[in-house]
């Protein structure tokens, strides 16, 4: 299961890096934006992503970079909501990391 998750995260993450972060060539057509949206959707569909995969793939860093992008045209962002969707995934997976830390190390006390 974890191997399959790792493959999927790398696959979808690579598509997003090439299309949004690396900017080898800026997406210009509706079809290209659809493909990037589908890659983000693929990440959204992964249920119970393991902490090991999160840490091994640096997917959280990619999501943070998407949040910092200012190069996505406003109409495209409005239609596909890349920022909001990346933020939701980041929140979900960060919460999972915290839960795992509590299981491993116990709750913090002040």
N, C-alpha and C positions, 0 to 999 in steps of 0.2 A: 504494500500500500504506500509506504513512504517513498519507495523508488518511483512509483507512478506519479506521486505528487511532485517530487523533485523534477521529473521530466516535464510535467505540465507547467510548473512555475517557470522553469528555464525557457520553455517554448514561448509561452505568452509574454513573459518578461522581455525576451529578446525582440519580439515583434514591437513591443512598446518602446524599447530603447531605440531601435532603428527608426521608428516613425516619429517619436516625440522628443527624445533626448538627444541622440547623436545627430539628428538632422542631416543625414547623408543626402537626402532630398526631401524637401518639405512636401507633405501630402497636399495635393491640390484638388483632387476630385472627391466627390461624395463617396465613391466606392472605396477609396483609400481611407477616408475617415471611418467608414463603416467597418473596415477590416481592423483598424485600431480599436474601435469600440468593441468589436467581437473579442479581441484579445483581452481587453479589460473584463469583459463579461465572463470569459473563460476563467479568469482568476476569481471572480465573484462566485462562480459555481463550485469552486473547490470547497468541500465541506470538511470541517475539523482539520485544517492545515496544521501539521505537526510543528512544534517549536523547533525541532531539529532542521526541518526544511526551511523555515523562516530564517533561521540564523545562517544556514549553509548557502542560501541563494541570494541573500541581501535584498530580498524583494521589498522589504520595508523601506530601504533606502531609495529604491526606484519610485515607490509611491510618494515619498517625501519630495523627490525631484519633480514629479508631475505636479505636485501642489505648488511648487515654486515657479513653474513655467509661466512666462508672460507672452509667449509666442503663439499660443493657440488663438486664432481669431475669435472674437466675441460671439459671433453667430454660431460658430462650430462648438464652442464651449457651452453655449446655451442649449444647443440641440443634443449634444452627447454627454454633457456634464462630467467630463473627465476629472475635474478637480473634486467635485462633490463625491463622486464614486471612489476616487483614490482615498479621499479623507475617510469615508465610511469603512473601507477595507483596512486602512491603517488603524483606525479606532478599534475595530473588531479584533485584529490580530495583535495589537498592543495589549488589549484586555486579556487575550489568551496567554500572552507572555507573562503578565502579572499573575494570573491565576496559577500558571505552572510554577512560578517562583514561590508563591505561597504554599503550594503543595510540597515543593522540595525543601524550602527553608523555613516554613512556618510564617504566621502573620507577624508583622512588625509591631513593636510596642513602643510607646513613647514614655 
